[in-house]
């Protein structure tokens, strides 16, 4: 019988990921420095920064509506 893989738990908060994406895109920090500062996975940060979408939209799928609206208001 094949083994079933368990999903990993998220290790970072979505708000931290958004802040890290913004820091890298504004060239305030590099990938490694931002991943350490905001405690987010570097490879995931790299993928999100390379996407063309707005930081909150890139992470939106992992947020509920209330969290998304709060983050969107903070960035505006």
N, CA, C and O atoms as a Tripos MOL2 file, in Angstrom:
@<TRIPOS>MOLECULE
protein
  304   303    76     0     0
PROTEIN
NO_CHARGES

@<TRIPOS>ATOM
      1 N           0.8470   -1.1780    0.0000 N.3       1 UNK1
      2 CA          0.0000    0.0000    0.0000 C.3       1 UNK1
      3 C           0.8940    1.2430    0.0000 C.2       1 UNK1
      4 O           1.8140    1.3320    0.8130 O.2       1 UNK1
      5 N           0.6420    2.2040   -0.8930 N.am      2 UNK2
      6 CA          1.4980    3.3930   -0.9730 C.3       2 UNK2
      7 C           1.3200    4.2900    0.2480 C.2       2 UNK2
      8 O           0.2480    4.3690    0.8490 O.2       2 UNK2
      9 N           2.3990    4.9500    0.5810 N.am      3 UNK3
     10 CA          2.3630    5.8810    1.7020 C.3       3 UNK3
     11 C           1.7050    7.1810    1.2590 C.2       3 UNK3
     12 O           1.8620    7.6120    0.1170 O.2       3 UNK3
     13 N           0.9760    7.7910    2.1640 N.am      4 UNK4
     14 CA          0.3240    9.0600    1.8830 C.3       4 UNK4
     15 C           1.1690   10.1650    2.4900 C.2       4 UNK4
     16 O           1.4920   10.1300    3.6770 O.2       4 UNK4
     17 N           1.5240   11.1480    1.6690 N.am      5 UNK5
     18 CA          2.3180   12.2660    2.1720 C.3       5 UNK5
     19 C           1.4340   13.2250    2.9440 C.2       5 UNK5
     20 O           0.3200   13.5450    2.5290 O.2       5 UNK5
     21 N           1.9420   13.6660    4.0510 N.am      6 UNK6
     22 CA          1.2120   14.6590    4.8300 C.3       6 UNK6
     23 C           1.6240   16.0440    4.3630 C.2       6 UNK6
     24 O           2.7800   16.2740    4.0100 O.2       6 UNK6
     25 N           0.6680   16.9640    4.3660 N.am      7 UNK7
     26 CA          0.9850   18.3320    3.9790 C.3       7 UNK7
     27 C           1.7530   19.0030    5.1000 C.2       7 UNK7
     28 O           1.5010   18.7680    6.2820 O.2       7 UNK7
     29 N           2.6860   19.8360    4.7050 N.am      8 UNK8
     30 CA          3.4600   20.5800    5.6850 C.3       8 UNK8
     31 C           2.6620   21.7790    6.1790 C.2       8 UNK8
     32 O           1.8590   22.3600    5.4480 O.2       8 UNK8
     33 N           2.8940   22.1220    7.3960 N.am      9 UNK9
     34 CA          2.2440   23.2870    7.9700 C.3       9 UNK9
     35 C           3.0010   24.5360    7.5390 C.2       9 UNK9
     36 O           4.2220   24.5070    7.3890 O.2       9 UNK9
     37 N           2.2760   25.6280    7.3430 N.am     10 UNK10
     38 CA          2.9380   26.8800    6.9760 C.3      10 UNK10
     39 C           3.8200   27.3330    8.1190 C.2      10 UNK10
     40 O           3.4100   27.3260    9.2800 O.2      10 UNK10
     41 N           5.0290   27.7260    7.7790 N.am     11 UNK11
     42 CA          5.9780   28.1530    8.7960 C.3      11 UNK11
     43 C           6.0370   29.6610    8.9550 C.2      11 UNK11
     44 O           6.7110   30.1660    9.8530 O.2      11 UNK11
     45 N           5.3470   30.3730    8.1040 N.am     12 UNK12
     46 CA          5.4070   31.8330    8.1810 C.3      12 UNK12
     47 C           4.0120   32.4300    8.0790 C.2      12 UNK12
     48 O           3.0870   31.8200    7.5430 O.2      12 UNK12
     49 N           3.8920   33.6160    8.6000 N.am     13 UNK13
     50 CA          2.6230   34.3340    8.5090 C.3      13 UNK13
     51 C           2.5510   35.0190    7.1550 C.2      13 UNK13
     52 O           3.5690   35.4170    6.5880 O.2      13 UNK13
     53 N           1.3460   35.1480    6.6510 N.am     14 UNK14
     54 CA          1.1630   35.7910    5.3500 C.3      14 UNK14
     55 C           1.5900   37.2540    5.3920 C.2      14 UNK14
     56 O           2.1270   37.7780    4.4160 O.2      14 UNK14
     57 N           1.3500   37.9110    6.5260 N.am     15 UNK15
     58 CA          1.7440   39.3160    6.6630 C.3      15 UNK15
     59 C           3.2650   39.4580    6.5770 C.2      15 UNK15
     60 O           3.7670   40.4040    5.9710 O.2      15 UNK15
     61 N           3.9970   38.5200    7.1840 N.am     16 UNK16
     62 CA          5.4590   38.5480    7.1010 C.3      16 UNK16
     63 C           5.9300   38.3410    5.6710 C.2      16 UNK16
     64 O           6.8880   38.9740    5.2260 O.2      16 UNK16
     65 N           5.2510   37.4500    4.9510 N.am     17 UNK17
     66 CA          5.6230   37.1930    3.5580 C.3      17 UNK17
     67 C           5.3990   38.4390    2.7090 C.2      17 UNK17
     68 O           6.2330   38.7720    1.8670 O.2      17 UNK17
     69 N           4.2830   39.1280    2.9210 N.am     18 UNK18
     70 CA          4.0000   40.3540    2.1590 C.3      18 UNK18
     71 C           5.0640   41.4020    2.4520 C.2      18 UNK18
     72 O           5.5600   42.0540    1.5340 O.2      18 UNK18
     73 N           5.4200   41.5700    3.7240 N.am     19 UNK19
     74 CA          6.4490   42.5460    4.0900 C.3      19 UNK19
     75 C           7.8020   42.1970    3.4710 C.2      19 UNK19
     76 O           8.5410   43.0850    3.0470 O.2      19 UNK19
     77 N           8.1210   40.9140    3.4220 N.am     20 UNK20
     78 CA          9.3820   40.4800    2.8150 C.3      20 UNK20
     79 C           9.3770   40.7410    1.3120 C.2      20 UNK20
     80 O          10.3840   41.1840    0.7600 O.2      20 UNK20
     81 N           8.2580   40.4710    0.6470 N.am     21 UNK21
     82 CA          8.1500   40.7180   -0.7940 C.3      21 UNK21
     83 C           8.3540   42.1950   -1.0920 C.2      21 UNK21
     84 O           9.0800   42.5550   -2.0180 O.2      21 UNK21
     85 N           7.7140   43.0430   -0.3070 N.am     22 UNK22
     86 CA          7.8300   44.4880   -0.5130 C.3      22 UNK22
     87 C           9.2710   44.9500   -0.2890 C.2      22 UNK22
     88 O           9.7850   45.7700   -1.0490 O.2      22 UNK22
     89 N           9.9210   44.4270    0.7500 N.am     23 UNK23
     90 CA         11.3000   44.8240    1.0520 C.3      23 UNK23
     91 C          12.2390   44.4540   -0.0890 C.2      23 UNK23
     92 O          13.1270   45.2320   -0.4370 O.2      23 UNK23
     93 N          12.0540   43.2820   -0.6710 N.am     24 UNK24
     94 CA         12.9290   42.8540   -1.7760 C.3      24 UNK24
     95 C          12.6260   43.6480   -3.0390 C.2      24 UNK24
     96 O          13.5430   44.0760   -3.7400 O.2      24 UNK24
     97 N          11.3550   43.8450   -3.3310 N.am     25 UNK25
     98 CA         10.9960   44.5810   -4.5580 C.3      25 UNK25
     99 C          11.4340   46.0380   -4.4980 C.2      25 UNK25
    100 O          11.7690   46.6220   -5.5290 O.2      25 UNK25
    101 N          11.4370   46.6280   -3.3200 N.am     26 UNK26
    102 CA         11.8790   48.0180   -3.1690 C.3      26 UNK26
    103 C          13.3890   48.1100   -2.9820 C.2      26 UNK26
    104 O          13.9300   49.1970   -2.7730 O.2      26 UNK26
    105 N          14.0620   46.9740   -3.0560 N.am     27 UNK27
    106 CA         15.5180   46.8630   -2.9410 C.3      27 UNK27
    107 C          16.0560   47.3760   -1.6120 C.2      27 UNK27
    108 O          17.1710   47.8930   -1.5350 O.2      27 UNK27
    109 N          15.2470   47.2250   -0.5680 N.am     28 UNK28
    110 CA         15.7040   47.5630    0.7790 C.3      28 UNK28
    111 C          16.4930   46.4070    1.3790 C.2      28 UNK28
    112 O          17.3870   46.6140    2.2000 O.2      28 UNK28
    113 N          16.1530   45.1810    0.9590 N.am     29 UNK29
    114 CA         16.8460   43.9800    1.4320 C.3      29 UNK29
    115 C          16.9700   42.9900    0.2860 C.2      29 UNK29
    116 O          16.1970   43.0180   -0.6720 O.2      29 UNK29
    117 N          17.9530   42.1210    0.4070 N.am     30 UNK30
    118 CA         18.1030   41.0370   -0.5560 C.3      30 UNK30
    119 C          17.2480   39.8540   -0.1280 C.2      30 UNK30
    120 O          16.6050   39.9000    0.9210 O.2      30 UNK30
    121 N          17.2350   38.7880   -0.9350 N.am     31 UNK31
    122 CA         16.4150   37.6150   -0.6340 C.3      31 UNK31
    123 C          16.8050   36.9820    0.6950 C.2      31 UNK31
    124 O          15.9430   36.6990    1.5280 O.2      31 UNK31
    125 N          18.0940   36.7610    0.8950 N.am     32 UNK32
    126 CA         18.5390   36.0900    2.1110 C.3      32 UNK32
    127 C          18.2710   36.9340    3.3510 C.2      32 UNK32
    128 O          17.7860   36.4220    4.3600 O.2      32 UNK32
    129 N          18.5830   38.2200    3.2790 N.am     33 UNK33
    130 CA         18.3620   39.1100    4.4250 C.3      33 UNK33
    131 C          16.8740   39.2190    4.7590 C.2      33 UNK33
    132 O          16.5000   39.2040    5.9320 O.2      33 UNK33
    133 N          16.0260   39.3270    3.7400 N.am     34 UNK34
    134 CA         14.5820   39.4370    3.9750 C.3      34 UNK34
    135 C          14.0160   38.1410    4.5410 C.2      34 UNK34
    136 O          13.1520   38.1710    5.4180 O.2      34 UNK34
    137 N          14.4970   37.0090    4.0450 N.am     35 UNK35
    138 CA         13.9830   35.7360    4.5520 C.3      35 UNK35
    139 C          14.3600   35.5280    6.0160 C.2      35 UNK35
    140 O          13.5790   34.9740    6.7900 O.2      35 UNK35
    141 N          15.5510   35.9720    6.3900 N.am     36 UNK36
    142 CA         15.9560   35.8600    7.7940 C.3      36 UNK36
    143 C          15.2300   36.8740    8.6700 C.2      36 UNK36
    144 O          14.8070   36.5500    9.7790 O.2      36 UNK36
    145 N          15.0880   38.0960    8.1750 N.am     37 UNK37
    146 CA         14.4560   39.1670    8.9560 C.3      37 UNK37
    147 C          12.9850   38.8780    9.2310 C.2      37 UNK37
    148 O          12.5060   39.0820   10.3470 O.2      37 UNK37
    149 N          12.2660   38.4010    8.2060 N.am     38 UNK38
    150 CA         10.8300   38.1740    8.3410 C.3      38 UNK38
    151 C          10.4860   36.7120    8.6100 C.2      38 UNK38
    152 O           9.3110   36.3650    8.7250 O.2      38 UNK38
    153 N          11.4970   35.8550    8.7110 N.am     39 UNK39
    154 CA         11.3260   34.4420    9.0370 C.3      39 UNK39
    155 C          10.3920   33.7410    8.0370 C.2      39 UNK39
    156 O           9.4010   33.1170    8.4150 O.2      39 UNK39
    157 N          10.7410   33.8660    6.7610 N.am     40 UNK40
    158 CA          9.9770   33.2240    5.6920 C.3      40 UNK40
    159 C          10.9360   32.3680    4.8630 C.2      40 UNK40
    160 O          12.1340   32.6480    4.8310 O.2      40 UNK40
    161 N          10.4290   31.3310    4.1920 N.am     41 UNK41
    162 CA         11.2900   30.5000    3.3480 C.3      41 UNK41
    163 C          11.8380   31.2920    2.1570 C.2      41 UNK41
    164 O          11.0900   31.9790    1.4620 O.2      41 UNK41
    165 N          13.1390   31.1880    1.9320 N.am     42 UNK42
    166 CA         13.7910   31.9650    0.8740 C.3      42 UNK42
    167 C          13.3010   31.5660   -0.5080 C.2      42 UNK42
    168 O          13.0790   32.4320   -1.3540 O.2      42 UNK42
    169 N          13.1290   30.2800   -0.7510 N.am     43 UNK43
    170 CA         12.6980   29.8440   -2.0860 C.3      43 UNK43
    171 C          11.2770   30.3050   -2.3940 C.2      43 UNK43
    172 O          10.9810   30.6750   -3.5310 O.2      43 UNK43
    173 N          10.4070   30.2860   -1.4080 N.am     44 UNK44
    174 CA          9.0390   30.7590   -1.6100 C.3      44 UNK44
    175 C           9.0350   32.2670   -1.8370 C.2      44 UNK44
    176 O           8.3030   32.7720   -2.6880 O.2      44 UNK44
    177 N           9.8490   32.9740   -1.0780 N.am     45 UNK45
    178 CA          9.9840   34.4190   -1.2530 C.3      45 UNK45
    179 C          10.4530   34.7330   -2.6740 C.2      45 UNK45
    180 O           9.9290   35.6420   -3.3170 O.2      45 UNK45
    181 N          11.4280   33.9890   -3.1540 N.am     46 UNK46
    182 CA         11.9500   34.1700   -4.5030 C.3      46 UNK46
    183 C          10.8310   34.0020   -5.5380 C.2      46 UNK46
    184 O          10.7240   34.7960   -6.4720 O.2      46 UNK46
    185 N          10.0030   32.9700   -5.3700 N.am     47 UNK47
    186 CA          8.9020   32.7230   -6.3080 C.3      47 UNK47
    187 C           7.8950   33.8710   -6.2910 C.2      47 UNK47
    188 O           7.4510   34.3280   -7.3440 O.2      47 UNK47
    189 N           7.5360   34.3340   -5.0940 N.am     48 UNK48
    190 CA          6.5640   35.4220   -4.9840 C.3      48 UNK48
    191 C           7.1100   36.7380   -5.5480 C.2      48 UNK48
    192 O           6.3650   37.4870   -6.1790 O.2      48 UNK48
    193 N           8.3830   37.0290   -5.3340 N.am     49 UNK49
    194 CA          8.9670   38.2770   -5.8320 C.3      49 UNK49
    195 C           9.0050   38.2650   -7.3580 C.2      49 UNK49
    196 O           8.7780   39.2960   -7.9910 O.2      49 UNK49
    197 N           9.2830   37.1360   -7.9380 N.am     50 UNK50
    198 CA          9.3650   37.0420   -9.3950 C.3      50 UNK50
    199 C           7.9990   37.1220  -10.0730 C.2      50 UNK50
    200 O           7.9140   37.4360  -11.2600 O.2      50 UNK50
    201 N           6.9260   36.8400   -9.3230 N.am     51 UNK51
    202 CA          5.5900   36.9470   -9.9250 C.3      51 UNK51
    203 C           5.2830   38.4180  -10.1670 C.2      51 UNK51
    204 O           5.7820   39.2880   -9.4530 O.2      51 UNK51
    205 N           4.4810   38.6860  -11.1520 N.am     52 UNK52
    206 CA          4.1800   40.0640  -11.5440 C.3      52 UNK52
    207 C           3.0530   40.6800  -10.7240 C.2      52 UNK52
    208 O           2.8060   41.8830  -10.8190 O.2      52 UNK52
    209 N           2.3720   39.8760   -9.9240 N.am     53 UNK53
    210 CA          1.2020   40.3770   -9.1970 C.3      53 UNK53
    211 C           1.5980   41.1790   -7.9590 C.2      53 UNK53
    212 O           2.7320   41.1160   -7.4840 O.2      53 UNK53
    213 N           0.6380   41.9220   -7.4630 N.am     54 UNK54
    214 CA          0.8150   42.7140   -6.2480 C.3      54 UNK54
    215 C           1.0800   41.7610   -5.0760 C.2      54 UNK54
    216 O           0.5090   40.6700   -5.0470 O.2      54 UNK54
    217 N           1.9300   42.1390   -4.1070 N.am     55 UNK55
    218 CA          2.2800   41.2340   -3.0180 C.3      55 UNK55
    219 C           1.0840   40.6430   -2.2760 C.2      55 UNK55
    220 O           1.0740   39.4500   -1.9720 O.2      55 UNK55
    221 N           0.0840   41.4610   -1.9830 N.am     56 UNK56
    222 CA         -1.0610   40.9290   -1.2410 C.3      56 UNK56
    223 C          -1.8730   39.9650   -2.0910 C.2      56 UNK56
    224 O          -2.4730   39.0320   -1.5570 O.2      56 UNK56
    225 N          -1.9030   40.1720   -3.4130 N.am     57 UNK57
    226 CA         -2.6250   39.2470   -4.2880 C.3      57 UNK57
    227 C          -1.8560   37.9440   -4.4460 C.2      57 UNK57
    228 O          -2.4650   36.8830   -4.5880 O.2      57 UNK57
    229 N          -0.5380   38.0050   -4.4240 N.am     58 UNK58
    230 CA          0.2730   36.8020   -4.5420 C.3      58 UNK58
    231 C           0.0470   35.8700   -3.3610 C.2      58 UNK58
    232 O           0.0730   34.6490   -3.5110 O.2      58 UNK58
    233 N          -0.1720   36.4420   -2.2040 N.am     59 UNK59
    234 CA         -0.3460   35.6530   -0.9830 C.3      59 UNK59
    235 C          -1.8240   35.5020   -0.6370 C.2      59 UNK59
    236 O          -2.1530   34.8060    0.3240 O.2      59 UNK59
    237 N          -2.7180   36.1300   -1.3870 N.am     60 UNK60
    238 CA         -4.1440   36.1840   -1.0500 C.3      60 UNK60
    239 C          -4.7670   34.8100   -0.8770 C.2      60 UNK60
    240 O          -5.6210   34.6360   -0.0080 O.2      60 UNK60
    241 N          -4.3740   33.8480   -1.6620 N.am     61 UNK61
    242 CA         -5.0050   32.5280   -1.6010 C.3      61 UNK61
    243 C          -4.8560   31.8970   -0.2210 C.2      61 UNK61
    244 O          -5.6130   30.9920    0.1310 O.2      61 UNK61
    245 N          -3.8950   32.3610    0.5540 N.am     62 UNK62
    246 CA         -3.6710   31.8020    1.8830 C.3      62 UNK62
    247 C          -4.2650   32.6570    2.9990 C.2      62 UNK62
    248 O          -4.1030   32.3400    4.1770 O.2      62 UNK62
    249 N          -4.9490   33.7350    2.6330 N.am     63 UNK63
    250 CA         -5.5430   34.6280    3.6160 C.3      63 UNK63
    251 C          -7.0580   34.5250    3.5750 C.2      63 UNK63
    252 O          -7.6360   34.2010    2.5370 O.2      63 UNK63
    253 N          -7.6990   34.7990    4.7000 N.am     64 UNK64
    254 CA         -9.1430   34.9370    4.6360 C.3      64 UNK64
    255 C          -9.4640   36.3910    4.2630 C.2      64 UNK64
    256 O          -8.5630   37.2290    4.2240 O.2      64 UNK64
    257 N         -10.7080   36.6880    3.9960 N.am     65 UNK65
    258 CA        -11.0950   38.0130    3.5070 C.3      65 UNK65
    259 C         -10.7300   39.1450    4.4690 C.2      65 UNK65
    260 O         -10.2820   40.2050    4.0320 O.2      65 UNK65
    261 N         -10.9150   38.9310    5.7720 N.am     66 UNK66
    262 CA        -10.6330   39.9630    6.7680 C.3      66 UNK66
    263 C          -9.1390   40.3050    6.7910 C.2      66 UNK66
    264 O          -8.7730   41.4800    6.8120 O.2      66 UNK66
    265 N          -8.2810   39.2880    6.7860 N.am     67 UNK67
    266 CA         -6.8350   39.5120    6.7950 C.3      67 UNK67
    267 C          -6.4030   40.2250    5.5150 C.2      67 UNK67
    268 O          -5.5710   41.1310    5.5590 O.2      67 UNK67
    269 N          -6.9660   39.8180    4.3740 N.am     68 UNK68
    270 CA         -6.5970   40.4290    3.0920 C.3      68 UNK68
    271 C          -6.9480   41.9110    3.0790 C.2      68 UNK68
    272 O          -6.1430   42.7340    2.6440 O.2      68 UNK68
    273 N          -8.1490   42.2600    3.5530 N.am     69 UNK69
    274 CA         -8.5610   43.6580    3.5390 C.3      69 UNK69
    275 C          -7.6890   44.4900    4.4710 C.2      69 UNK69
    276 O          -7.3840   45.6410    4.1580 O.2      69 UNK69
    277 N          -7.2840   43.9330    5.6090 N.am     70 UNK70
    278 CA         -6.4120   44.6510    6.5360 C.3      70 UNK70
    279 C          -5.0360   44.9050    5.9120 C.2      70 UNK70
    280 O          -4.4970   46.0060    6.0250 O.2      70 UNK70
    281 N          -4.4780   43.9030    5.2660 N.am     71 UNK71
    282 CA         -3.1750   44.0610    4.6220 C.3      71 UNK71
    283 C          -3.2640   45.0530    3.4740 C.2      71 UNK71
    284 O          -2.3710   45.8820    3.2950 O.2      71 UNK71
    285 N          -4.3310   44.9730    2.7020 N.am     72 UNK72
    286 CA         -4.4910   45.8610    1.5620 C.3      72 UNK72
    287 C          -4.6130   47.3120    2.0240 C.2      72 UNK72
    288 O          -4.0940   48.2160    1.3700 O.2      72 UNK72
    289 N          -5.2930   47.5360    3.1430 N.am     73 UNK73
    290 CA         -5.4290   48.8950    3.6650 C.3      73 UNK73
    291 C          -4.1040   49.4170    4.2040 C.2      73 UNK73
    292 O          -3.8140   50.6070    4.0780 O.2      73 UNK73
    293 N          -3.2930   48.5420    4.8030 N.am     74 UNK74
    294 CA         -2.0040   48.9580    5.3450 C.3      74 UNK74
    295 C          -1.0620   49.4010    4.2320 C.2      74 UNK74
    296 O          -0.2910   50.3400    4.4270 O.2      74 UNK74
    297 N          -1.1040   48.7490    3.0650 N.am     75 UNK75
    298 CA         -0.1940   49.0550    1.9640 C.3      75 UNK75
    299 C          -0.6220   50.2980    1.2010 C.2      75 UNK75
    300 O           0.2130   50.9490    0.5730 O.2      75 UNK75
    301 N          -1.9160   50.6450    1.2410 N.am     76 UNK76
    302 CA         -2.4120   51.7920    0.4680 C.3      76 UNK76
    303 C          -2.0010   53.1090    1.0550 C.2      76 UNK76
    304 O          -2.3440   54.1600    0.5140 O.2      76 UNK76
@<TRIPOS>BOND
     1     1     2 1
     2     2     3 1
     3     3     4 2
     4     3     5 am
     5     5     6 1
     6     6     7 1
     7     7     8 2
     8     7     9 am
     9     9    10 1
    10    10    11 1
    11    11    12 2
    12    11    13 am
    13    13    14 1
    14    14    15 1
    15    15    16 2
    16    15    17 am
    17    17    18 1
    18    18    19 1
    19    19    20 2
    20    19    21 am
    21    21    22 1
    22    22    23 1
    23    23    24 2
    24    23    25 am
    25    25    26 1
    26    26    27 1
    27    27    28 2
    28    27    29 am
    29    29    30 1
    30    30    31 1
    31    31    32 2
    32    31    33 am
    33    33    34 1
    34    34    35 1
    35    35    36 2
    36    35    37 am
    37    37    38 1
    38    38    39 1
    39    39    40 2
    40    39    41 am
    41    41    42 1
    42    42    43 1
    43    43    44 2
    44    43    45 am
    45    45    46 1
    46    46    47 1
    47    47    48 2
    48    47    49 am
    49    49    50 1
    50    50    51 1
    51    51    52 2
    52    51    53 am
    53    53    54 1
    54    54    55 1
    55    55    56 2
    56    55    57 am
    57    57    58 1
    58    58    59 1
    59    59    60 2
    60    59    61 am
    61    61    62 1
    62    62    63 1
    63    63    64 2
    64    63    65 am
    65    65    66 1
    66    66    67 1
    67    67    68 2
    68    67    69 am
    69    69    70 1
    70    70    71 1
    71    71    72 2
    72    71    73 am
    73    73    74 1
    74    74    75 1
    75    75    76 2
    76    75    77 am
    77    77    78 1
    78    78    79 1
    79    79    80 2
    80    79    81 am
    81    81    82 1
    82    82    83 1
    83    83    84 2
    84    83    85 am
    85    85    86 1
    86    86    87 1
    87    87    88 2
    88    87    89 am
    89    89    90 1
    90    90    91 1
    91    91    92 2
    92    91    93 am
    93    93    94 1
    94    94    95 1
    95    95    96 2
    96    95    97 am
    97    97    98 1
    98    98    99 1
    99    99   100 2
   100    99   101 am
   101   101   102 1
   102   102   103 1
   103   103   104 2
   104   103   105 am
   105   105   106 1
   106   106   107 1
   107   107   108 2
   108   107   109 am
   109   109   110 1
   110   110   111 1
   111   111   112 2
   112   111   113 am
   113   113   114 1
   114   114   115 1
   115   115   116 2
   116   115   117 am
   117   117   118 1
   118   118   119 1
   119   119   120 2
   120   119   121 am
   121   121   122 1
   122   122   123 1
   123   123   124 2
   124   123   125 am
   125   125   126 1
   126   126   127 1
   127   127   128 2
   128   127   129 am
   129   129   130 1
   130   130   131 1
   131   131   132 2
   132   131   133 am
   133   133   134 1
   134   134   135 1
   135   135   136 2
   136   135   137 am
   137   137   138 1
   138   138   139 1
   139   139   140 2
   140   139   141 am
   141   141   142 1
   142   142   143 1
   143   143   144 2
   144   143   145 am
   145   145   146 1
   146   146   147 1
   147   147   148 2
   148   147   149 am
   149   149   150 1
   150   150   151 1
   151   151   152 2
   152   151   153 am
   153   153   154 1
   154   154   155 1
   155   155   156 2
   156   155   157 am
   157   157   158 1
   158   158   159 1
   159   159   160 2
   160   159   161 am
   161   161   162 1
   162   162   163 1
   163   163   164 2
   164   163   165 am
   165   165   166 1
   166   166   167 1
   167   167   168 2
   168   167   169 am
   169   169   170 1
   170   170   171 1
   171   171   172 2
   172   171   173 am
   173   173   174 1
   174   174   175 1
   175   175   176 2
   176   175   177 am
   177   177   178 1
   178   178   179 1
   179   179   180 2
   180   179   181 am
   181   181   182 1
   182   182   183 1
   183   183   184 2
   184   183   185 am
   185   185   186 1
   186   186   187 1
   187   187   188 2
   188   187   189 am
   189   189   190 1
   190   190   191 1
   191   191   192 2
   192   191   193 am
   193   193   194 1
   194   194   195 1
   195   195   196 2
   196   195   197 am
   197   197   198 1
   198   198   199 1
   199   199   200 2
   200   199   201 am
   201   201   202 1
   202   202   203 1
   203   203   204 2
   204   203   205 am
   205   205   206 1
   206   206   207 1
   207   207   208 2
   208   207   209 am
   209   209   210 1
   210   210   211 1
   211   211   212 2
   212   211   213 am
   213   213   214 1
   214   214   215 1
   215   215   216 2
   216   215   217 am
   217   217   218 1
   218   218   219 1
   219   219   220 2
   220   219   221 am
   221   221   222 1
   222   222   223 1
   223   223   224 2
   224   223   225 am
   225   225   226 1
   226   226   227 1
   227   227   228 2
   228   227   229 am
   229   229   230 1
   230   230   231 1
   231   231   232 2
   232   231   233 am
   233   233   234 1
   234   234   235 1
   235   235   236 2
   236   235   237 am
   237   237   238 1
   238   238   239 1
   239   239   240 2
   240   239   241 am
   241   241   242 1
   242   242   243 1
   243   243   244 2
   244   243   245 am
   245   245   246 1
   246   246   247 1
   247   247   248 2
   248   247   249 am
   249   249   250 1
   250   250   251 1
   251   251   252 2
   252   251   253 am
   253   253   254 1
   254   254   255 1
   255   255   256 2
   256   255   257 am
   257   257   258 1
   258   258   259 1
   259   259   260 2
   260   259   261 am
   261   261   262 1
   262   262   263 1
   263   263   264 2
   264   263   265 am
   265   265   266 1
   266   266   267 1
   267   267   268 2
   268   267   269 am
   269   269   270 1
   270   270   271 1
   271   271   272 2
   272   271   273 am
   273   273   274 1
   274   274   275 1
   275   275   276 2
   276   275   277 am
   277   277   278 1
   278   278   279 1
   279   279   280 2
   280   279   281 am
   281   281   282 1
   282   282   283 1
   283   283   284 2
   284   283   285 am
   285   285   286 1
   286   286   287 1
   287   287   288 2
   288   287   289 am
   289   289   290 1
   290   290   291 1
   291   291   292 2
   292   291   293 am
   293   293   294 1
   294   294   295 1
   295   295   296 2
   296   295   297 am
   297   297   298 1
   298   298   299 1
   299   299   300 2
   300   299   301 am
   301   301   302 1
   302   302   303 1
   303   303   304 2
@<TRIPOS>SUBSTRUCTURE
     1 UNK1         2 RESIDUE 1 A UNK
     2 UNK2         6 RESIDUE 1 A UNK
     3 UNK3        10 RESIDUE 1 A UNK
     4 UNK4        14 RESIDUE 1 A UNK
     5 UNK5        18 RESIDUE 1 A UNK
     6 UNK6        22 RESIDUE 1 A UNK
     7 UNK7        26 RESIDUE 1 A UNK
     8 UNK8        30 RESIDUE 1 A UNK
     9 UNK9        34 RESIDUE 1 A UNK
    10 UNK10       38 RESIDUE 1 A UNK
    11 UNK11       42 RESIDUE 1 A UNK
    12 UNK12       46 RESIDUE 1 A UNK
    13 UNK13       50 RESIDUE 1 A UNK
    14 UNK14       54 RESIDUE 1 A UNK
    15 UNK15       58 RESIDUE 1 A UNK
    16 UNK16       62 RESIDUE 1 A UNK
    17 UNK17       66 RESIDUE 1 A UNK
    18 UNK18       70 RESIDUE 1 A UNK
    19 UNK19       74 RESIDUE 1 A UNK
    20 UNK20       78 RESIDUE 1 A UNK
    21 UNK21       82 RESIDUE 1 A UNK
    22 UNK22       86 RESIDUE 1 A UNK
    23 UNK23       90 RESIDUE 1 A UNK
    24 UNK24       94 RESIDUE 1 A UNK
    25 UNK25       98 RESIDUE 1 A UNK
    26 UNK26      102 RESIDUE 1 A UNK
    27 UNK27      106 RESIDUE 1 A UNK
    28 UNK28      110 RESIDUE 1 A UNK
    29 UNK29      114 RESIDUE 1 A UNK
    30 UNK30      118 RESIDUE 1 A UNK
    31 UNK31      122 RESIDUE 1 A UNK
    32 UNK32      126 RESIDUE 1 A UNK
    33 UNK33      130 RESIDUE 1 A UNK
    34 UNK34      134 RESIDUE 1 A UNK
    35 UNK35      138 RESIDUE 1 A UNK
    36 UNK36      142 RESIDUE 1 A UNK
    37 UNK37      146 RESIDUE 1 A UNK
    38 UNK38      150 RESIDUE 1 A UNK
    39 UNK39      154 RESIDUE 1 A UNK
    40 UNK40      158 RESIDUE 1 A UNK
    41 UNK41      162 RESIDUE 1 A UNK
    42 UNK42      166 RESIDUE 1 A UNK
    43 UNK43      170 RESIDUE 1 A UNK
    44 UNK44      174 RESIDUE 1 A UNK
    45 UNK45      178 RESIDUE 1 A UNK
    46 UNK46      182 RESIDUE 1 A UNK
    47 UNK47      186 RESIDUE 1 A UNK
    48 UNK48      190 RESIDUE 1 A UNK
    49 UNK49      194 RESIDUE 1 A UNK
    50 UNK50      198 RESIDUE 1 A UNK
    51 UNK51      202 RESIDUE 1 A UNK
    52 UNK52      206 RESIDUE 1 A UNK
    53 UNK53      210 RESIDUE 1 A UNK
    54 UNK54      214 RESIDUE 1 A UNK
    55 UNK55      218 RESIDUE 1 A UNK
    56 UNK56      222 RESIDUE 1 A UNK
    57 UNK57      226 RESIDUE 1 A UNK
    58 UNK58      230 RESIDUE 1 A UNK
    59 UNK59      234 RESIDUE 1 A UNK
    60 UNK60      238 RESIDUE 1 A UNK
    61 UNK61      242 RESIDUE 1 A UNK
    62 UNK62      246 RESIDUE 1 A UNK
    63 UNK63      250 RESIDUE 1 A UNK
    64 UNK64      254 RESIDUE 1 A UNK
    65 UNK65      258 RESIDUE 1 A UNK
    66 UNK66      262 RESIDUE 1 A UNK
    67 UNK67      266 RESIDUE 1 A UNK
    68 UNK68      270 RESIDUE 1 A UNK
    69 UNK69      274 RESIDUE 1 A UNK
    70 UNK70      278 RESIDUE 1 A UNK
    71 UNK71      282 RESIDUE 1 A UNK
    72 UNK72      286 RESIDUE 1 A UNK
    73 UNK73      290 RESIDUE 1 A UNK
    74 UNK74      294 RESIDUE 1 A UNK
    75 UNK75      298 RESIDUE 1 A UNK
    76 UNK76      302 RESIDUE 1 A UNK
